[in-house]
Amino acid sequence: MRGIHLGELEELVLLTVGSLYDEAYGVAIIDELKEQTGRELNISAAHAVLRRLQEKQLLESRMGGATNERGGRRKRLFTLTKLGKEALDDSMLIRNKLYKRIPKLTFNFST
Amino acid sequence: MNKARPPAWAERFLRWYCNPFFLEEIEGDIYELFDRRARDQSVRRARLKFIWDVIRFFRWSNIKRSNSKNAIMPKSSLFRNYLKLGIRNLRKYPVTSAINILGLATALGMAITVYIFIDFQLHMNRFHTKGDRIHQVINYVQNESNNPLWSDTPFELGPRLLQDHPAVEQFTRVEYTSASVRYRDNVFEESMVFVDAAFMKMFDFAVLAGSPSALANKNQVIISYDMAKKYFGEEDPMAKEVIMSFGNGDTRTFEVGAVLEDYPYNSGMSFDFLLPMGNFIDQSPPNRNGWAYFTDATFVLLHDGHTIDELYSVYDAYVEEQQAVGPEWLVERFTTIPLYDLSTKGYEMSSPVVLAVEPGGRIALALIALFLLGMACFNFMNIAVVGAARRLREIALRKVMGGVRKEIIQQFMVENLLLCTIALLLGILISRYLLIPGFDVMVPELDFEFRTFFPFDLALFCIGLLCATAFLSGAYPALYISRFQPVTIFKGSQKLGSKNTFARVILGFQFFLAFQTIVAGVVFTDITYEMTKRDWGYEQHNTLSIYVQNSANYELMRNAVMDQPHLESFAGASAHVGTFLPREFFEYLDHEFALRRAGVTSGYLEMMGFQLVEGRFLTDQAMDRKSSVVVNEAFVRTMGWDESINQTFVMDSISRTVVGVVKNFHYDNFYARIEPFVFTGVEDKDICFMVVRSQDGLTSLDQHLRNTWFDIAPNEPYDRNYQEDTFNYYFRSTRADMVLMLIVTAMALFLACLGLYGLISMSIQGKLKEFGVRKVLGATPQGITRIAGKQYVWIVGIAFLLGAPLGAYLIIMMVDELYPVHKPITAGPFLLSISVILLTMIITVVGQVRRAVKVNPASILRSE
């Protein structure tokens, strides 16, 4: 589906899920986000974004195996779908395209 | 080592609200965070943050139980589907739906109106914020009247209560009076009240301009908004001076101290002028005892925290004191009635000052509304069953596709709710724009608006009404239709509608009522209409009378009018036909009877066009002026004379001789029985009416007389009356009666026809196959029409035989009561009402019967 709109946070979370590969679950994602961007996210917000992305079919999920940590609760592990990967590619492409169109002049002014 | 635990209540809370489907992952993540924080930071912080997390997870997406990804057919879209189908059905059969909805809407509109009306009565006077502490003191009185409970209480009562009892904070009395009020050229006779200064402090009547304390100043008057407009128009009324001439000859000048805002719709009091009580005390004879004189009402305001029962301790002493004065009226005992209860309970006392309504009307109206609603629901139900019959295949298909009975019921209830909602909205419109304005016109003294005291009540009532009607009218069709088996439906052998005796009895009853109201309505309208065109017994056109008050004014007015070119004739009188004439009692031989009389100058009778039966009119001779009388036929009949001319009788100790007899005439409206009437001569000093006649210049004569009057008596109103307008108020009220009758009749007929429509189309739908077979076997269209309509002809016939005579009987009783003299009741109204009903019935039925007649045997019988 072309023209899927990704919010800024959604895009960040989607990228994080991609980078964590196979180990992407709630807490790991907020940890990674904090490490990489310095942005603190409440766990409930992360869950909401993840669920939204799953409804848009950009992510898929499965339950991991049980461990003794986390009070014995299993993790829900997220992975990118093909659609998710395409959405990321798309947004990257658009960014690059737009970025390249910025005249050099602008940089002179900004310095 | 004891592992740190998160707060147990937060865990429980999470488990309670969270969708179990998400619970594990959420718990896992926040436990992990908790463990880490307990380790890195502190247990306390970790626990706090845990609580915070639980709260942050408390959002709808985690709470809601239905997971749209898992349900095959979510509930919401099922409902959307029901609604969509409902709307499509509405569109597909617009006429049926419109009729059906309209029928229900009419009944709902009526119910809403009645509710508002009852609410209005129950919440009267509630806007007075101190109202819970205000009570009216009333008393049982020994006098000659039937009702010993009176609103009128001794004048002394209020001040004494205030003086003797610590519970009383303030009091006010209300004393009616009337005066002619003058501001510049505006002079009118008005009714007004004297009140104590506390009146405006006790009652919350909002002031538009000026100060509510104006009553403290004896020279100030508070006027209502209507009066401000009437006297001052666009001018600012504040501090303007008005002159009031009271009935006892006292004339005083008042300054407008305040103007009240328009009275609230639920105000039981709406006085036009509030005058300080001090003026009334000035006017009273100085030696009058305050216990002997009864003022119109006494209200007391209690201090907070006191109850009215405390006052009973002083009442006994008052009764003794009052009786000791030995007045005409003896108080037996005092009692009280709270302000808020006056509108509902005040009808028990005589001459209340606050509007009071008897409960009978409320109960009757509520019953009528309930009854109409029941009928409408019943009709609605029948038509709904027929409507569903067209969709049997849809129902069967739903069942085959896995729809359970519960869902079919649900579907029908949702559709029904949709119809009922539309009907309700329509009903609200009918009530708002038709019924309530109608009521308002018919009962102008009530300020009736589309609102309830608490707006929320009306909304709640409408919602309740919606639920009730939707359930009553929808439950049966839903249960009935949903029971059918798909197999029988597809096979086409599903039979609809059985011999439903209950339904027929109800239908019969509706027609019974319809016939009754229609016959009653037509008879009533017929007679009333005839009445308005009745001969008055004299010539009412081209005449005009003026109340000139005394003979001196009469003299002046007569001189001023004599030379007017348009004047045809004029006369004077001590009492004038067409104005209020008091009943007098007259004793003749051994029996007493009521009569009315008027002293008239010569020429009066000729001018007014009274019709002589025998004898002659009065002349100007001395004998005629003193002792001759002209009487009406009723007088002759009452006296039992065979020969009336030259008969004598004694009245006012003067021997009177009858010189003429005139035909009976209507001196009062047509409701009143014509009683004996005597015209005598009049002495000049008794003349207080002037009557003039002019063929073509009456209005210019009127103008001339008005100008003359203002020169003669500037402080008195120019009180003139065109003779032909005498009964206008009466004609207006009869017209309102007729309109009301018409509405009730139309509603009854409409509902009955709806019932017929529903039943007949249901039965034809159920018998289509039978008609098909009959056609194949050679039945004619007439034969089929006969079979289709047969049973209903019976029902309607029986209803007519029972209803029409009863309706006629009831209305004749009522008409006899109302009009002592009326034209005989003929067969005309009956024929008319039968044809009206037959016509509407035929229109109702014809479409359905055509369906039966036009049935194509091939298509109907094919499925077997």
Interface residues (C-beta under 8 A of the other chain):
Chain A: Y25 G26 V27 N42 I43 S44 A45 H47 A48 R51 E55 M63 E69 R70 G71 R73 R74 K75 R76
Chain B: F22 E24 E25 I26 E27 G28 D29 I30 Y31 E32 L33 D35 D53 R56 F57 R59 S61 N62 K69
